[in-house]
């Protein structure tokens, strides 16, 4: 257990099949498209959603993000990740896979 | 397209993010709440060709549009629908089909899936056959139910769009249960908005406040039971809310509708504003008509506003409501939407509510969408 705020470190996530996640040049950003809606994502949100492909556990996501954001404390990255995953899950963007 | 589900959490930054293509106004149904123009049949000739639609799709994408809706009338009446879906998908659009379901077949659904269609919004009137057919003016209930199953069997996200009137409102709990059994992710209980055919029939369609409050409580119970498995959209309609809707997120802000004849409209109802002329894609580029045309600039921003909108601290939130409703009920599209309790014309809404409540239910008084009908016999103004 890396951080105490990590509820299920072995969880993996996939993007809800209702949503289409892709780069949109005209917005210079990644977007989530879904029936009748659009969400424009900031860089950190997009970098997390790229890891929501069913392959990475939360633990492994933290590893990957720590490599990318070298210098940020691992615990802080873990906390922000969990916070984002919880919000994304509540918004229906992602689903946990067993 | 004044559907309440089209919310975007993204500022358009001047781009038409949402493009609706009204491929045709023709439709096998005769819905009493239809929002198509009352003179829809005069657009039978002169619909845009496949190549013209493709140019529209391409130019819209170049302007930064992300969402595209294929709608009508009944868009499946166009034989080139699959081709247009495929073209839009290849350019990066999120493709939405808005259909009554009539005209969809398993084979066509397979082809649309292959061409990259992302989502289907199915118009659905009721779980009760008699009510459904009464509202649609055609014997289509069983066919719709079959096609709903076919859509889900192919893994499409499906939004059920249920136009709410006093006829189907009492069935809302059963309609929600049916949607749950169908496996839909999202159901929109869309209070009918009173334009065109729906306005003609308003006295027979508008629910009472008591009915709406009952429905709201039933929706809350259902939400509690199903949790996150299904999203139910239901809000008290503008007639009863006292606040106007933020119609289209503002005129010429993020929505662009192209009518069957190529007219470019800030919303599907805009042509009712007959003091404006609507530029046609046959004569202009989409960039010009979106950015430069007088019509798209006419109600942009707030310099056109009169009081009480001009000094209202909610003008950034609701943009003064709906221009078409202001015109239809007050005679001037620059007036505040009379649905707003601050509007000096708000009494028109209150009168309409009283009038509808006093009107006895007479299904024989409903006027069905039909080409040959003299609609002014229905008491339109």
Boltz contact constraints between the chains, C-beta under 6 A:
constraints:
  - contact:
      token1: [A, 18]
      token2: [B, 157]
      max_distance: 6.0
  - contact:
      token1: [A, 18]
      token2: [B, 185]
      max_distance: 6.0
  - contact:
      token1: [A, 20]
      token2: [B, 94]
      max_distance: 6.0
  - contact:
      token1: [A, 26]
      token2: [B, 64]
      max_distance: 6.0
  - contact:
      token1: [A, 33]
      token2: [B, 94]
      max_distance: 6.0
  - contact:
      token1: [A, 35]
      token2: [B, 119]
      max_distance: 6.0
  - contact:
      token1: [A, 35]
      token2: [B, 157]
      max_distance: 6.0
  - contact:
      token1: [A, 35]
      token2: [B, 159]
      max_distance: 6.0
  - contact:
      token1: [A, 36]
      token2: [B, 5]
      max_distance: 6.0
  - contact:
      token1: [A, 36]
      token2: [B, 6]
      max_distance: 6.0
  - contact:
      token1: [A, 37]
      token2: [B, 8]
      max_distance: 6.0
  - contact:
      token1: [A, 38]
      token2: [B, 8]
      max_distance: 6.0
  - contact:
      token1: [A, 38]
      token2: [B, 10]
      max_distance: 6.0
  - contact:
      token1: [A, 38]
      token2: [B, 66]
      max_distance: 6.0
  - contact:
      token1: [A, 39]
      token2: [B, 9]
      max_distance: 6.0
  - contact:
      token1: [A, 40]
      token2: [B, 10]
      max_distance: 6.0
